[in-house]
Amino acid sequence: MRRTLTLATIFIVSLSARADFPAVADLPSRMELPDPLIMLNGERVKTRDQWTDKRRPELKRLFQHYMYGVPPAPMKIEAKVEREDPKAFDGKATLKEVTISFGPPETPRIHMLLVVPNEKKGPVPAFVGMNFCGNHALVKDPKVRIPTAWMYDRYPGVKDNKATEAGRGTQVDVWALEQSIDRGYAVATFYNGDIDPDRKEAREGIQPHLRKKDEKPGAQDWGTIAAWAWGIQRAVDYLVTDKDIDKDRIAVVGHSRLGKTALLAAALDERIALSIPHQAGCGGTAPSRGTVGESVTKINTSFPHWFCGTFKDFNDKTDRLPFDQNCLVALVAPRPVLFSNAIEDTWANPEGQFQVLQAADPVYRFLDAGGLDAKKMPEPGKLIDSKLGYYIRPGKHSMTKEDWKVFLDFADKHLGKK
């Protein structure tokens, strides 16, 4: 099955960099988290139209100019269902392997695994997100494709940075696909290295292929996190056409650096109905102005490829950022967002993340969308399931079957139960 989609008929945000934004040295110093409802010129947003037509587009351009970089415009994609198994998970689900192509012929492709519950009366809600270890690691199915791109060497079955058969099924509990199927949700996932292998010393992903001929990377060239978010959007391009998927109930989920990606993808694409950035930390859900855990200097030093070049100018000047991550959450408004954390994961600054939600709350209230229904962090194990949600559990930096139960509970509340 082969489908060609023209994105002119699909709503998606594409923005270019603004050359007239102030230089970092000319930006005013703000030690507190900036108010998302105050525009760059100091004017306060007073109407919904001002938010929609002026401030919201301005915030998107600011994030792209100073932090994540500018992605290319949407383009035509081609989707091909390579394999379909209607008897997966002992007959509970239909498993599809979908190849998504775009750009010049040599551009790397997305190899997406999609599982859809068979017990359904119509289109079902879906989670979409990237994985760290390849689709084959999430299932025991011997036919699921093994990635050929560079891979992290910390996962089982990886040898010389290449995935092998030995890794098959080793991450079943991390994504807990069967639990989502039982709860009535489809899940779409693909290896993040399909878009851009996470290497600071080499660009082996899609970016060089989508750059204009003879164009060299500049200060606002899109970083890896922006590329990953762009890849999520290409997966959504396919999902909104699949008759098994409810296009109005697509949720994005991601863990750690892919949690940063999940939040950015939702901020830039209004087709995504709900966002769950799990333990995303600095550069995602924690404040850049935070003093706990990872800092902007540290993340830009350790992972210089994640953000655009201009973001490094803020390494010791985070007080001059014209936004903070509460403004990124505000861009998702009025759609639901859940921040989830672990007590021992102090590097991700769980307390700071709660403050980010508090500072995004005014925009949700301004839009009459509800907000964060908690004055302080909840006790461990208790889900705050308001429009801006929060959850923290005992344990360390990881994604587990128990975390997925919380994700599903939050989605049930805001997308509707099975």
C-alpha positions in Angstrom: 0.0 0.0 0.0 1.5 3.3 -1.0 0.2 6.8 -0.2 1.4 10.2 -1.4 0.3 13.1 0.8 0.5 16.7 -0.1 0.8 18.8 3.0 -0.9 21.9 1.5 -4.1 20.3 2.7 -2.8 19.5 6.2 -2.6 22.1 8.9 0.9 22.5 10.2 3.0 25.4 11.3 6.0 26.5 9.3 8.0 29.6 10.3 11.1 31.3 9.2 13.8 32.9 11.3 13.5 36.6 12.0 16.7 38.5 11.2 15.6 41.6 13.1 15.4 40.0 16.6 17.8 41.7 19.1 21.3 40.3 19.6 21.8 38.4 22.9 23.7 41.3 24.5 20.8 43.7 23.7 18.1 41.6 25.4 17.0 42.7 28.8 17.9 40.7 31.9 15.0 38.8 33.6 15.8 36.5 36.5 12.2 35.3 36.8 10.4 33.2 34.3 9.1 35.6 31.6 5.3 36.2 31.3 4.1 34.5 28.1 1.4 37.2 27.8 3.9 40.1 27.5 5.1 40.6 24.0 8.7 41.3 23.1 7.9 45.0 22.8 6.5 45.1 26.3 2.9 45.2 25.3 0.5 42.9 27.3 -1.8 40.6 25.5 -5.4 41.6 26.2 -7.5 39.7 23.7 -7.6 36.1 22.4 -7.0 37.5 18.9 -3.8 39.2 20.1 -2.6 35.9 21.5 -3.5 34.0 18.3 -2.4 36.5 15.7 0.6 38.2 17.4 2.1 36.7 20.6 1.8 33.0 19.7 3.5 33.4 16.3 6.1 35.6 17.9 6.9 33.0 20.6 7.4 30.4 17.9 9.8 32.5 16.0 11.7 33.4 19.2 12.2 29.7 20.1 13.3 28.9 16.6 15.7 31.9 16.3 17.3 31.6 19.7 17.0 28.0 20.8 15.9 25.1 18.5 16.6 26.4 15.0 14.5 26.8 12.0 13.1 23.6 10.3 12.3 23.4 6.6 8.9 23.9 5.3 6.5 20.9 5.2 6.8 18.8 2.1 5.1 16.0 0.3 5.5 12.6 1.9 5.1 9.1 0.6 3.9 6.4 3.0 4.1 2.7 2.2 2.7 -0.1 4.5 5.5 -2.6 4.1 3.9 -5.4 6.2 0.6 -5.9 8.1 -0.1 -8.6 10.7 -3.8 -8.7 11.8 -3.0 -11.3 14.5 -0.4 -9.6 16.5 -0.3 -9.9 20.3 -2.3 -13.1 20.2 -4.9 -11.6 18.0 -5.5 -8.4 20.1 -4.0 -6.1 17.6 -3.0 -5.4 14.0 0.7 -4.6 13.5 1.8 -2.4 10.6 5.3 -1.5 9.5 5.1 1.8 7.6 7.9 3.5 5.6 7.6 7.3 5.4 9.7 9.0 2.7 10.3 12.7 1.9 12.8 15.0 0.3 15.4 13.8 -2.2 15.6 10.1 -2.9 18.7 9.6 -0.7 17.1 11.2 2.4 16.9 8.7 5.3 13.4 7.3 5.8 11.2 6.8 8.9 10.4 3.2 9.6 7.4 3.3 11.8 5.8 0.6 13.9 2.1 1.0 14.4 0.0 -1.3 16.5 -3.8 -0.9 16.5 -6.3 -2.7 18.8 -8.6 -5.1 17.0 -11.4 -4.6 19.4 -12.8 -1.3 18.3 -16.0 0.2 16.9 -14.3 2.9 15.0 -11.1 5.0 14.7 -9.1 4.9 18.0 -6.9 7.4 19.8 -3.1 7.0 19.3 0.2 7.7 21.0 3.1 8.7 18.8 6.7 8.9 19.8 10.3 8.0 19.1 12.2 5.2 20.8 16.0 4.9 21.5 16.6 1.4 20.5 14.7 0.3 17.4 11.2 -1.0 16.9 12.5 -4.6 17.1 13.4 -4.1 20.7 9.8 -3.3 21.7 8.2 -6.5 20.4 9.2 -10.2 20.2 7.9 -10.4 16.6 10.9 -11.9 14.6 9.7 -10.1 11.4 9.9 -6.5 12.7 12.7 -4.6 11.0 16.1 -4.0 12.7 17.5 -0.5 12.2 20.6 -0.1 10.1 21.6 3.4 11.3 24.1 4.2 14.0 22.8 3.3 17.5 23.6 4.0 21.1 25.9 1.3 22.5 24.3 1.1 25.9 21.3 -1.0 24.8 21.2 -4.8 24.7 22.1 -6.4 21.4 24.0 -3.3 20.1 27.5 -4.2 18.7 29.8 -1.6 17.3 26.9 0.9 17.4 24.8 -1.3 15.2 21.6 -3.1 16.3 21.5 -6.9 16.1 19.0 -9.7 16.5 20.1 -10.1 20.2 18.2 -6.9 21.0 14.8 -8.1 19.9 12.2 -7.9 22.6 14.6 -6.5 25.2 12.5 -3.2 25.7 9.0 -4.8 25.8 8.3 -3.4 29.3 9.6 0.1 28.5 6.9 0.8 25.9 4.3 -1.8 27.3 2.5 -1.8 24.0 0.1 -4.6 25.0 -1.2 -2.5 27.9 -2.1 0.4 25.6 -3.8 -2.0 23.2 -5.9 -3.4 26.1 -6.9 0.2 27.0 -8.1 0.9 23.5 -5.1 3.0 22.2 -3.0 2.6 19.1 0.8 3.3 19.4 3.1 4.5 16.6 6.8 4.6 17.2 10.1 4.7 15.3 13.8 4.9 16.1 15.0 8.5 16.6 18.1 7.6 14.5 15.8 7.3 11.5 15.7 11.1 11.6 19.0 11.9 13.1 21.5 9.5 14.9 22.3 11.2 18.1 26.0 12.0 17.4 27.6 15.3 18.1 30.6 14.6 15.8 28.6 13.6 12.7 25.4 14.7 10.9 24.1 11.5 9.4 20.4 12.3 9.5 18.0 14.2 7.3 19.3 17.7 7.8 22.0 17.8 5.1 19.6 16.3 2.5 16.9 18.9 3.1 19.3 21.9 3.0 19.3 24.0 -0.1 22.1 23.2 -2.6 25.4 24.8 -1.5 23.8 26.2 1.7 26.0 26.0 4.8 24.7 25.7 8.3 24.1 29.0 10.1 23.4 30.2 13.6 19.7 29.4 13.3 20.2 26.0 11.5 17.9 23.5 13.1 19.4 21.3 15.8 18.7 17.6 16.4 15.8 18.2 18.7 14.0 20.3 16.1 14.7 17.6 13.5 13.3 14.9 15.7 10.2 17.1 16.3 9.9 17.6 12.6 10.1 13.8 12.2 7.2 13.4 14.7 5.2 15.7 12.5 5.9 13.6 9.4 4.6 10.6 11.4 1.4 12.6 12.2 1.1 13.3 8.5 0.6 9.6 8.0 -1.5 8.9 11.1 -4.2 11.5 10.1 -4.8 9.5 6.9 -5.0 6.1 8.5 -8.6 5.0 8.8 -7.9 3.1 12.0 -6.7 6.3 13.8 -8.9 9.1 15.2 -7.0 12.1 13.8 -8.5 14.4 16.5 -7.1 12.2 19.3 -3.3 11.9 18.7 -1.0 12.2 21.7 2.7 12.6 21.6 5.0 11.0 24.2 8.7 10.9 24.8 11.3 10.2 27.4 14.2 12.3 28.4 15.7 14.0 25.3 12.7 12.6 23.3 10.5 14.2 25.9 12.0 17.6 25.0 11.1 16.6 21.4 7.5 15.7 22.4 6.8 19.1 23.9 8.4 21.0 21.0 6.4 18.9 18.5 3.1 19.7 20.2 4.0 23.4 20.5 4.5 23.6 16.7 1.8 21.3 15.5 -1.8 21.8 16.6 -2.9 18.4 15.1 -1.3 16.9 18.3 -4.1 16.8 20.8 -2.1 16.0 24.0 1.6 16.0 25.0 3.4 13.9 27.6 7.1 14.9 27.9 8.4 12.4 30.5 11.4 13.4 32.6 12.4 15.9 29.9 14.5 18.3 32.0 16.7 21.1 30.7 15.9 22.2 27.2 12.4 20.7 27.5 10.3 20.9 30.7 12.8 22.4 33.2 13.4 26.1 33.4 16.5 27.3 31.5 17.0 29.8 34.4 16.9 26.9 36.9 19.8 26.3 39.4 19.1 22.6 40.1 20.2 19.8 37.8 21.4 20.2 34.3 22.2 23.7 33.1 22.1 25.3 29.7 25.9 25.5 29.7 26.2 21.8 30.5 23.6 20.6 27.9 25.2 22.8 25.2 28.6 21.5 26.0 27.6 17.8 26.2 25.2 17.9 23.3 26.1 20.8 21.1 24.1 19.4 18.2 20.7 19.4 20.0 20.1 23.2 19.6 20.9 25.9 17.2 24.2 27.8 17.4 22.6 30.9 18.9 21.5 29.1 22.0 25.1 28.7 23.0 25.3 32.5 23.4 23.0 32.1 26.5 25.3 29.6 28.3 26.1 32.1 31.0 23.3 34.5 30.2 20.1 32.5 30.6 18.6 35.6 32.3 18.6 37.3 28.9 16.5 34.6 27.2 13.3 36.4 26.0 11.4 33.3 27.0 11.6 30.2 29.2 10.1 26.8 28.9 6.8 27.9 30.4 6.4 29.8 27.2 6.8 26.6 25.2 4.1 25.0 27.3 1.9 28.0 26.6 2.3 27.4 22.9 0.5 24.1 23.4 -2.5 25.8 25.1 -5.4 25.0 25.3 -4.4 21.4 24.8 -3.5 19.1 27.7 0.1 18.6 28.9 1.4 16.2 31.5 4.9 16.5 33.1 6.0 13.3 34.7 9.0 12.8 36.8 10.9 10.6 39.3 12.1 11.5 42.8 15.7 10.5 42.3 16.0 12.1 38.9 17.2 15.5 40.3 19.2 16.1 37.1 15.8 16.8 35.4 14.8 19.3 38.2 11.3 18.0 39.0 10.6 21.0 41.3 11.6 23.4 38.6 9.3 21.6 36.2 6.3 22.2 38.5 7.2 25.9 38.5 7.2 25.9 34.7 3.6 24.6 34.8 2.7 27.2 37.3 4.1 29.9 35.0 2.3 28.6 32.0 -1.0 28.4 33.9 -2.0 32.1 33.2 -2.2 31.5 29.5 -4.4 28.5 29.9 -6.7 30.5 32.3 -6.6 33.4 29.8 -7.9 31.1 27.1 -10.6 29.6 29.5 -8.9 26.2 29.2 -8.4 25.4 32.9 -4.9 25.0 34.0 -2.8 23.5 36.9 -5.2 22.5 39.7 -2.6 22.3 42.4 -0.8 24.9 44.5 2.1 22.6 45.3 3.8 19.5 44.0 1.7 16.3 44.7 2.9 13.5 46.9 4.7 10.7 45.0 2.3 8.4 43.1 -0.6 10.9 42.9 -1.5 12.1 39.5 -2.7 15.7 39.1 -4.9 15.3 36.0 -5.9 18.8 35.4 -5.4 20.3 31.9 -1.8 21.0 33.0 -0.9 17.8 34.7 1.9 16.7 37.0 3.1 13.3 38.3 6.1 12.2 40.3 7.0 8.7 41.4 9.7 7.0 43.4 12.7 5.8 41.4 15.1 7.0 38.8 15.4 8.3 35.2 13.5 5.7 33.2 10.2 4.9 31.4 8.2 1.9 32.7 5.0 0.0 32.3 3.7 1.8 35.5 4.5 5.2 33.8 2.4 4.2 30.8 -0.5 3.4 33.1 -0.3 7.0 34.3 -0.1 8.2 30.7 -3.1 6.2 29.8 -5.1 7.5 32.8 -4.3 11.1 31.8 -5.3 10.4 28.2 -8.5 8.8 29.3 -9.4 12.0 31.2 -8.6 14.3 28.3 -9.1 12.3 25.1 -12.0 10.1 26.3 -12.0 6.5 27.5 -12.4 3.4 25.3 
